[in-house]
Amino acid sequence: MEGFDPAFSPDGDSLAFKRILGPDTDAKRIEGIWIVGLDGSTLHQVTNVEPKLPAAFSDSWPQFSPDGKMLVFERTRLEDTRHAVFVQSLDSSGSPEDAHQLTPWKMDCGITPEFSPDGKLVLFRCGAWMEAPSMLWWVHPDGTGLHRLDKTGLEGSPVRSYLGSSFSPSFSGREGWITTTWFPCTSCSGPSVDVADVFRVRIEDGDVVRTTNLTKSEMYESAPDWGTHQPVG
């Protein structure tokens, strides 16, 4: 058994994470989201609970809604490795049919989906991991209001690939800050360069109005998460 992508519940009492049951060569291999208490109690599977095997999906990157009643996650369709963003009520039975699809398979979306602090939006990335270009989008948890945030490759703007993103705790409605990482796309035909920086991005009424490079390094940086702790050092 293996565990990946842990995320705290809003009350801090439990963790959601991806769990893999079975070896790579096993047709009955299961990849779903599980929840466990911080003391190790009440371990149970909450997505992709499928008694009819072989399984058709793999679920990963779970995040709780602010009220703790739902999960958003990335689902991979194993037949063609396409990705999509799904949400699921934690009151459901956990079968694949219980999850609600927010993005079409053809968009190939899902890396690090996250609820906004008010629970009204889900932020996510579209495009294969470590390939360029990729894009930032958001959508309402009911699947309406699908909206592209960045303008990479449009209107003469630079072509970029994004590596995860996170809302600021003060984000509300369609306005506030997010943090993200990106790298420039030079060939857009294969794996990226090794340099990616962390950026702070200002969103107003669903549009990017300002960006600030926070790291300006020659290192590879990814998956930033906006916290509430005061700076250290």
C-alpha positions in Angstrom: 0.0 0.0 0.0 1.2 3.5 -0.8 0.0 7.0 0.1 0.4 10.3 -1.7 -0.9 13.9 -1.8 -2.1 14.4 1.8 -4.4 17.3 2.6 -5.7 18.5 6.0 -9.5 18.8 6.6 -10.6 22.3 7.6 -11.0 21.3 11.2 -7.5 19.8 11.3 -8.7 16.5 12.6 -8.2 14.3 9.6 -6.2 13.9 6.3 -7.4 13.0 2.8 -4.8 11.3 0.6 -4.4 9.1 -2.4 -3.9 5.4 -1.7 -2.8 2.7 -4.1 -3.8 -0.9 -3.4 -2.2 -3.6 -5.5 1.0 -3.8 -7.7 1.4 -2.2 -11.1 0.8 -5.5 -12.9 -2.4 -6.4 -11.0 -5.6 -5.8 -13.0 -7.4 -5.2 -9.7 -5.1 -2.3 -8.6 -7.2 0.4 -7.0 -6.2 4.1 -6.8 -8.7 6.1 -4.8 -8.9 8.9 -2.1 -9.0 7.8 1.5 -9.5 9.7 4.8 -7.9 9.0 8.1 -7.9 10.6 11.5 -4.7 12.2 12.8 -4.5 9.5 15.4 -4.7 6.8 12.7 -8.4 6.0 13.4 -11.4 5.7 11.0 -9.3 4.9 7.9 -11.7 4.6 5.0 -12.0 5.0 1.2 -14.2 7.8 -0.1 -13.7 7.9 -3.9 -13.5 5.3 -6.6 -14.9 2.6 -4.5 -15.6 0.1 -7.3 -16.6 -3.5 -6.7 -16.6 -4.2 -10.5 -13.0 -4.6 -11.4 -10.7 -3.8 -13.2 -11.0 -0.2 -12.2 -11.5 2.5 -14.8 -10.1 5.5 -12.9 -7.3 6.7 -10.7 -8.0 9.6 -8.3 -5.4 11.9 -6.8 -4.7 15.5 -5.5 -7.6 15.6 -3.0 -8.6 18.9 -1.3 -11.5 19.5 1.1 -14.1 22.2 0.6 -14.0 25.0 3.3 -17.0 23.5 5.1 -15.4 20.0 5.0 -18.4 18.4 3.2 -16.9 17.8 -0.2 -13.7 16.8 -1.9 -12.3 18.1 -5.1 -9.7 15.9 -6.9 -8.1 14.9 -10.2 -9.5 11.8 -11.9 -7.4 10.0 -14.5 -9.3 7.8 -17.1 -7.0 4.8 -17.4 -8.0 3.8 -20.9 -6.3 6.9 -22.4 -4.7 8.7 -19.4 -6.9 11.8 -19.8 -7.5 13.9 -16.7 -10.5 15.8 -15.4 -11.5 17.7 -12.2 -14.2 16.1 -10.1 -16.0 16.9 -6.8 -17.8 14.5 -4.5 -19.9 14.8 -1.4 -18.4 13.0 1.6 -22.0 11.8 2.3 -21.9 9.7 -0.8 -21.1 6.0 -1.1 -17.8 6.7 -2.9 -18.6 4.9 -6.1 -17.3 6.5 -9.4 -20.9 7.5 -10.3 -21.1 9.6 -7.1 -18.5 12.1 -8.3 -19.5 15.1 -10.3 -17.3 16.0 -13.3 -16.4 19.7 -13.6 -14.2 19.6 -16.7 -14.5 17.6 -20.0 -11.9 14.9 -20.6 -10.7 16.6 -23.8 -9.3 19.6 -21.7 -7.0 17.2 -19.9 -7.2 19.1 -16.6 -6.7 18.5 -12.9 -3.3 19.1 -11.4 -3.6 20.5 -7.8 -7.3 21.5 -7.8 -8.3 23.7 -4.9 -11.4 25.3 -3.5 -11.4 29.1 -3.0 -11.7 30.2 0.7 -15.4 31.0 0.2 -16.0 27.6 -1.5 -17.4 29.3 -4.7 -14.6 28.4 -7.1 -12.2 25.6 -7.9 -8.8 26.6 -9.2 -6.8 24.1 -11.3 -4.3 23.6 -14.1 -4.9 22.2 -17.6 -2.2 20.4 -19.6 0.0 17.3 -19.2 2.4 17.5 -16.3 5.9 18.8 -17.2 4.9 19.7 -20.7 4.1 23.1 -22.2 2.0 25.0 -22.7 -0.4 24.6 -19.8 -3.1 27.0 -18.5 -4.8 28.1 -15.3 -8.6 27.9 -15.1 -11.3 28.0 -12.5 -14.9 26.7 -12.3 -17.8 26.7 -9.9 -18.3 23.5 -7.9 -21.5 22.8 -9.8 -19.5 22.8 -13.1 -20.7 26.2 -14.4 -18.6 29.3 -15.1 -15.6 27.5 -16.6 -13.1 30.3 -17.1 -9.5 30.6 -18.2 -7.4 32.9 -16.0 -4.1 33.2 -17.9 -3.5 34.5 -21.4 -0.5 32.3 -22.2 0.0 32.3 -26.0 -3.0 34.6 -26.6 -2.9 38.2 -27.8 0.9 38.1 -28.1 1.5 37.2 -24.5 4.4 34.8 -23.6 3.7 31.1 -23.7 4.1 29.4 -20.3 3.5 26.2 -18.4 2.1 26.3 -14.9 3.1 24.0 -12.1 0.3 24.3 -9.5 -1.4 27.2 -7.8 -3.0 28.3 -4.6 -5.6 30.9 -3.4 -4.7 33.5 -0.8 -6.8 33.1 2.4 -8.4 36.5 1.7 -9.6 35.7 -1.8 -13.3 36.4 -2.2 -15.7 36.4 -5.1 -13.6 36.8 -8.2 -11.0 39.0 -6.7 -7.8 38.6 -4.7 -4.4 37.0 -4.9 -3.2 33.6 -6.0 0.3 32.1 -6.0 1.6 29.9 -8.8 4.8 28.8 -10.5 5.5 28.8 -14.2 8.3 28.4 -16.6 8.6 29.9 -20.1 7.9 27.6 -23.0 10.5 27.9 -25.8 9.8 24.9 -28.0 6.4 23.7 -26.6 7.1 20.3 -28.1 8.4 18.3 -25.1 9.7 18.5 -21.5 10.3 21.9 -20.0 13.4 23.7 -19.0 14.6 23.2 -15.4 13.9 26.8 -14.2 10.6 27.8 -12.7 9.8 30.7 -10.4 7.1 31.4 -7.8 4.8 34.3 -8.7 2.1 36.3 -6.9 -0.8 37.0 -9.2 -3.5 39.6 -8.7 -7.0 38.7 -10.0 -9.7 41.2 -10.5 -13.1 40.2 -11.8 -11.6 37.0 -13.2 -8.7 38.7 -15.1 -5.0 38.8 -14.2 -4.1 42.4 -13.7 -0.6 42.1 -12.1 2.1 39.5 -11.5 5.2 39.6 -9.2 8.1 37.2 -9.4 8.8 36.3 -5.7 11.9 34.1 -6.1 13.8 35.1 -9.3 16.1 32.0 -8.9 17.8 29.5 -11.1 16.2 26.7 -9.2 13.2 24.5 -10.2 10.2 25.5 -8.0 6.7 24.1 -8.0 3.4 23.5 -6.1 3.3 26.7 -4.0 0.7 26.8 -1.2 -0.5 30.1 0.3 -0.3 29.8 4.1 -1.1 32.1 7.1 2.1 31.8 9.0 4.3 34.9 9.4 7.6 34.9 7.4 10.4 33.2 9.2 14.1 34.3 8.9 
